[in-house]
Amino acid sequence: MGVTLGATPGLSPDNEEGRRRLAVFAAAAARAERVDVLDVRPLSGGAIQENWALDLEIVGGAMAGRHALVLRTDAPTRVPVSLTRPQEFALLRLAHAAGVTVPEPLWLCTDTAVLGRSFYVMRRLRGTAAGHRIVREPALGGPREALAERLGRELARIHAITPDRISALLPDAAADFGFLRMPEPSPALDQIALYRADLDCRDEAHPVIEWALRQLELAAPPPGEIVLVHQDFRTGNYLVDENGLVGILDWEFCAWGEPMADIGWFCAKCWRFGAKGADKEAGGIAAREPFYRGYEAESGRRIDPVAVRYWEAMAHVRWSIIALQQADRHLTGGEDRLGLALTGRLLPELERELLVLADGMAGEARVR
């Protein structure tokens, strides 16, 4: 249904043998005399993959010294559209090369003899990504309009990555991005087909989502500009401290797509963490205007409000499907996690919003 089994769990990064193997791997990757693993601990957050804080002492070589890092690896199960860790690492390298504010990617390990599954290591940035805290604690992220404008600029830098620009950004790795397929016949219709296929495999009916998909199909925009879309650019997936933005996180859903899709996802009501009012429509932190202003200034691209409304409706369909898939991981996939079960319980709230948003799409389609 909506569950894909991940790699068979191997050694845990925090047990004695796992730490020993990590030290050997890191020494080879850093070209060091040796590496001492000072601390390994699981990080909270991250509903799809496992993240571990990793503190290393590197002896010898160009990276000699202490380093605060993050090890990111597969959870026992995953949602079908989630990329693999090697694919995500490639995208992190691409974003870093394009000037997006991201944790520096360091090492990729595809040798399952190390931990029983692929993983990669990146720099650990200070700050918090907890969406419910960011929208409720004004001290986090600095002045809110400035944060929203900065986020708009960061998203524009992601959208500056196009299929013909990869070889200029990463000449040694341009061939590594074949997994990014072109959406056919258009980004909107491609997504609608994907979500229908998921619903068709389920025993239970979801008429509200089916109805919303039909309205979105009728109102679907024609094919347009294709760029790299993050597909999870939202409050909760960026780090902030008391001064402002620290880094953009979670690259496992990236794809070629329509720029306005990421704008709609960021502004969708389901990602405002309960913040209400027109002054909180951009990610629950600010009004749309500073976010749009930053995006337009950096990209030179005008934001189309009608297109954004369309992709906000699509965002609620997509989140509904992911909520079902997360619940599947708990119910049938073997991951006994309360967070996954609770995600599935979000569906009625998402469907209620879809009844409003998709009906608006139907009205616009009738006018056309």
Secondary structure, 3 states (H helix, E strand, C coil): CCCEECCCCCCCCCCHHHHHHHHHHHHHHHCCCEEEEEEEEECCCCCCCEEEEEEEEEECCCCCEEEEEEEEECCCEECCCCCCHHHHHHHHHHHHHCCCCCCCEEEEECCHHHHCCCEEEEECCCCECCHHHHHHCCCCCCCHHHHHHHHHHHHHHHHCCCHHHHHHHCCCCHHHHCCCCCCCCCHHHHHHHHHHHHHHCCCCCCHHHHHHHHHHHHCCCCCCCCEEECCCCCCCCEEECCCCEEEECCCCCCEEECHHHHHHHHHCHHHCCCCCCHHHCECCCECHHHHHHHHHHHHCCCCCHHHHHHHHHHHHHHHHHHHHHHHHHHHCCCCCCHHHHHHHCCHHHHHHHHHHHHHHHHHHHHHC
